[in-house]
Amino acid sequence: MTEHLKQMEIVDIVSKLGERASKASTRLAQACDSSKRTALETAAEVMSTRHDLILAANQQDLEAGRRRGLSEAMLDRLMLDRERLEGIEGSLRAVAALDDPVGEEMARWQRPSGLDIRRIRTPLGVIGVIYESRPNVTVDAGALCLKSGNAVILRGGSDSHCSSRALHECMVAGLRAAGLPEAAIQLVPVTDRAAVGAMLKLNQHIDVIVPRGGRSLVERVQTEARVPVFAHLEGICHVYVDHHADLAKARKVALNAKTRRPGICGAAECLLVDQEVWKTKGAPIVEDLMSAGVEVRADSTLQAIPGTVAATEQDYGKEFLNMTMAARIVDGVDGAIKHIRRYGSGHTDAIITECDQTAKRFFESLDSAIVMQNASTQFADGGEFGMGAEIGIATGKVHARGPVGVRQLTSFKYVVKGDGTVRP
């Protein structure tokens, strides 16, 4: 009875957040760009004066995470320092400086009937963001939703609750300074998992759900949600080294793709090497990775390289999110394509080659949200794409794909004008 009552209380809390968000979204849809810019720029300024408070809150989360036995990769996702805070502030200012998508004319045409028809961008309404560990999502999601005229309900994980709350307070200060409704960016005040279930069923108030987290969270959201979902299950990203690859580029790109930040969804999890060049190009790349501390789980051919570990079938198609990487020899670009189609997650896949025709075949044959040539998969990020930030990477095929920025957080409507026009 007590547990049932507790769940009912959480449902009531989330329902009230939804009601307030719905009201706020009506005002936001009509908000001028200058007000939204003021809110975001002020939030960045407030954040810059609260580094000590935010880092103290983050330290609480880190200490609690270590007690719970979080992996180093998860702790890295959770950790904030002054450099990362400055990066978050930079993202806020970058989003503030973007063109306002709301009301943007996407197309216009006239009909013989005399109708003038325009297709214009409109906000989606209320967006629910459910995320784990990464406190920066609090700011990135809040900023992108505000810029695109949407209200947002943020449900951060228990791992990042103190950090998210400190960052959220900066966002609210920005809204207050701009005269915008504080309910435009709300943080669910409870960490109980029942809050996730309540959000997934709140279809009368929430228009889209965006999950940012592990496979179990995303699968639950996709299974239970009664509203559309922008999501990807896993970031199983590949780097394929073609026989036309420039060795210096291949070594640099593969190393960066894996080791820059191994715990992010854009980190490469599998190295594929053309069988024609594995000794001359594959071996140096594998040796570079191992020298950097990566455990390379290799197929029988690549195990000839001292220090590699025998791969199992389960290693291909696994999101390690740490300093582990699978590696395999393939029969040219077609072999790489076949492997990625079987084991990939549709997130980001890269080819290292100087042959544009081979790259073209790679691009056209794969249905990943992002495909790259001679570039690190770590660039799979909205900020790096010039979107200011991203609310997530979407691997579905409806509405949004790849980094979800301000334009992807809009829908559209048709504005039709006549002059006493009637249909015969």
N, C-alpha and C positions, 0 to 999 in steps of 0.2 A: 504493500500500500504506500509506504514511504517512497519507494523507488518510483512508482507510478506517479505520485504527486510531484516528485522532483522533475520527472520528464515533462509533465504537464506545465510546470512552471517555466521550464526552458522553452517549450513550444510557445508559451505566451510571450516570453521575452523576445524571441525571434519574430513572432507575428507583429509585435509592436514596432520593432525595428523596420519591418517591411512596410507597415502603414506610414511611418514617418518618411521612409525613403520614397514611397510613391508620391507623397505630397511634395517632397523636395524636388523630385524629377520633373514635375510640372513647371516649377520655377526655373530649374536649370535649363530646360529646353528653350527658354526665352532669355536666358542670361546673355549679356553682351560679352564679347571677347575680352574687353579691358578688365572686367570684373574677374573673369577666370584667370587672366594673367596676374592680376594683383594677388589673388588668393595663392597661386602657386609660387610666385616670387617671394611673397611674405613668408610662406611656409619654409622656403629655403633659408631666408634670413633668420627666422626663429631657430631653425635647426642648427645653424652655424653658431648660435650663442648657447646652445644646450649640449654641446659635445660631451661634457663631463657627466651630465645626468643620463644621457642616452647610453654612454659606454658603461656606466655603473649598472644600469638596468640590464644591458647585454651580458655583463659579467655574472649577474644572477642567473641568467638563462644558461650560460656556459657551464657554470658550476653545477647547476641542477642536471644538465645534460651529461656531464662527466659521471655524476653519481648514478645516472640511469644507464650508463655504459654506451652512450652514443658513439658511433664510429668516427674516425678522424675526418672522413669525408662529410659526414653530417655536421660535425662541429665546425668545419670550415664554412659550410653553408650558413651556419648560424652566427658565426663570428663577425663582429663589427670592429673596425678601428678607425682612426681619424681619416686615413686615406679613403676607406670605403664610404665613410660618411660624406666626405667631400664629393665623392663620385655620385652619391645619391642626391646631394644638393645640386650637382651639375645636371643630373637627369631632370630634376624639377624645373630648372631654368630652361633646359632644352625643350621640354614639353610646353612650357609657358610660351616659348617663342614660336612654336609651330603655328601654321595657319589654322584658324578655326574651321573645322569641317562642317559644322552645323549650318545648314542653309546653302551650302555649296551647290552650284548648279552642275549636275553631272552630264546632262544632255538637254537639248531643246530642239523642237521641230514644229512645223505647221502642217496641218492637214487640209486637203481640198475643201472640207466642210467649213473651214474658217477657224477651227480650234487651234489655239496656241498651247502646246504641251511642254512642260518642263519636268525633269526628274531631279529632285533635290535631296540632299542628305538630311537625315533626321536622327536624333538619338534613339538608342534601343529602349531606354527607360530606366530600369533598375537592374543592376548587375550584381550577382553574388560571386564572390571570390573566396575559395576555400584553399588554404595553402598550409604547408608544413615548413618549419625550420627557418626559411629565409625571411628575415624581418624587412628587407628592402622591398619586398612585394607590397607591404603596407603602403609605402610611398608611391611606388611605380603604378600600382593598380589605382590608388586614389587619384593620382595626377592624371592618368590617361582617361579615367572615367569622367572626371570633372571637365577636362578639356573637350571631350566629345559630348558634353551635355547630359551625361548619365549620373544618376545616384548610384552609390555602391555600398554593399554590406560586406565587410571583410571578416572572415573567420580564420584567424591565424591559429596555428597549432600550439599546443601547450608548451612545446620546446622553446618557442620564441615569444611567449605571451608578454613578458615584461618589456622586451625590446620593442615589440609592435605597439604596445600601449604608449610608450614614450614617443615613438615616431608619430603615432596617430594624433597625439596632442599638438604636435607642430602643424599638422594638416588642418586641424580644427581652428587653430589660431589664425591660419591664413584665410579660412572661410569667413571667420568673424571679422577680420580686417576688411574684407571685400564686400561685406554686407550680404553674403550668400548663406543659405540655410545650413546650419551645422549638421543637419541630418543628411546632407549630400554625401558625406563620407562617414560611415558608422563602423565601429569595431564591435563585434559580438563580445560581450563582457564575460562570457563563461567559456571554459575550455572543454566541457563535457562533450563527448561524441554525439550526444542526442541533439546538439545544436546543428550538426551537419545534416542529420536526418530531417530536422525541422525546416532547414533552408531548402532542401531538395524537394520538399512538398509544398513550398510556399508559392505555387504558381499564380495565385491571385495578385501577388506583389512583385515577384522576381521574374524578369524576362529572359535572362541568360545566366547560366552557371559556368564559371571558369575554375577548374581544379588545378592546383599547382602542387604536385607531390608525387609520392611513390605509386607503384602499380596498384596496390591494394586500395588506396584512396580513389584513384581515377576510376578503377573498375566499379567501386561502390557507387560513385557519382553517376557513371554512365548507366548503371543498372537501376538505380532508385529515382533518378531525377525525373520530375514531371515537366521540366522546362528544357529548352535546347541547351546543349553543352558544347563549349569550345575546349578541346583537350587533346593531349597525346598521352598514350600509356607509358612509353619508354623512349629514351633517346639512344637507340642502338645505332650509332653513327659509324660509318666506314670510311677508310682512306684506301683507295686503290692506286697502286703504283704501276703504271703502264710501261711497256718496253720503250716507249718514246719519251719517258720522263727525264727531266734534267735532274741528275743525282743531287746536286746541291739544294735545289728547290725541294725535292722530295724529302731529304733529311730534315730540312728546316720545318717544313709544313707538318710532317708526321709527328715530330717531337712536340711541336707546339699544340697540335690537335689533341694529343693525349695528356701532356704534363702541365700546361699552363694552369688549368684548374680542373683536375680530374673528376671533381664531384658535381659538375654541372651537366645539364642534359645535352649540351653541344659537344661534350668531350668525346673523342673517337674511342670506340670500344673494340674495333677490329681492323687489323691491317691486312690488306689483300695485295699480293705481289704477283705480277705476270711471271709465269714459269720460265720464260726466256731469259729473264734478267735477275733471278733471285740471288745468284751468287755475287753479281757485281753491284746490284742496287738494293736488293732486299736485305742482304746480310749487314751492310753498313747501317741501315736504318734500324734493324733489330738491335744491333750492338749499341747504337746511340740511345735507344729506349732503355735498355738494361743498364747502361752507364748512368742514366738519370734516375734509376731506382725502380723502373717498371718491371714487373714480373710478366714476361712474355710467354703465353701459353700457345705453343706452336704445333703445327701438324708434323707428320713424320719427316717430311723433307726439311723443314726449317729447324727441326731438332738437331740437325747436324751442326748448328751454331752453338758453341759451348755456352751454358748458362740458361738456355731456354728450358721450359717445363712442358711436359706432354699435355696437349689439349684434349679435352673430352668433347663429345658432341654438344653437351650443354653449354660449353664456353662460347659457341657460335650462336649469337642471338641473346647474349646475356648483357645486361647493363651493369657493369661492375661499379662505376662511380668511385673508383679508387685507382691506385697505381698498378692495375692489372689490365692486360690487353691480350686479346686473342689474335692469332696470326695464321694465315693460310696461303698456300700457293694456289693460283687459279689459271685457267687456260685462257689468257688474254682478256680483253674487255668483255667478251660474251660470258666467260666464266665468272667474272666479277659481277656482272649483271644478274646472272643466275643465282649466285650466292646471296646477293643483297635482296633479291626478290623473296628468297626463302627465309632469310634470317633477319632482315631489316625491320624497322618499326615505322618507316615512312617519315622519319624526322629530317636528317641531314646526311648526305653522302657526297664524298669528294673524289675526284679523279686527278692524279698528277700525271700530266702528259703535255708534250709540246705539239701534239697532233690535234688540230681543231676538229677534224673529221671524226676522230675517235671520241673526243669529248662530246661532240654532237650526238653520236650514237648512245653514249652513256646517258646524256641528258634526256633524250627522247624515249629511251627504253625503261627508265625508272620513274616511278610515280611518287617519289619522296617530295615532301613539302619544299625542301631546299636541296638543290644540287649545285656543286661547286667545281671549278677547275683551278688547280694550282693555288688553293687557298685553304687555310685551316678551318675545320668545322667549328672552332671556337668563335667564329664570326657569326654563328647562328643566333643572333641577338638583335632585338628591335633597336637598341641604341646604336649598334654598329651599322644597321640598315638605314640610319638617318631618321628613325621614328621617334627619337627622344628617349623612349623606353618601350617596354612591351608588357602586356598583361599575361603573356604566355605564348607558347608555340602551339599552333593548332595543326593537327595532321589529318583532320577530317576533310571532306570534299565539299561541304555545304557552307556557304557564306564566307567563312574566314579560313585561310591557310597560311602556315608559316607564322612569323612574328605578328602578334595581334596588337596593332597600334591604334591611334585615334580614329583613323578612317575605317578600320575593321570593326570598331565599336559603334558604327552607325548603320542604320538601314536607309531606306529612301521612301519618298512618296511622290506622287504625280500631282502637279499643280496645273490645272487646266482652265484656260480662259476662253470665253466666247463673246459674242456681241449679239445677244438675243438668238443664239444659234440653236436650232432644233434639228432633230434627226428625222429625215423623211421616212 
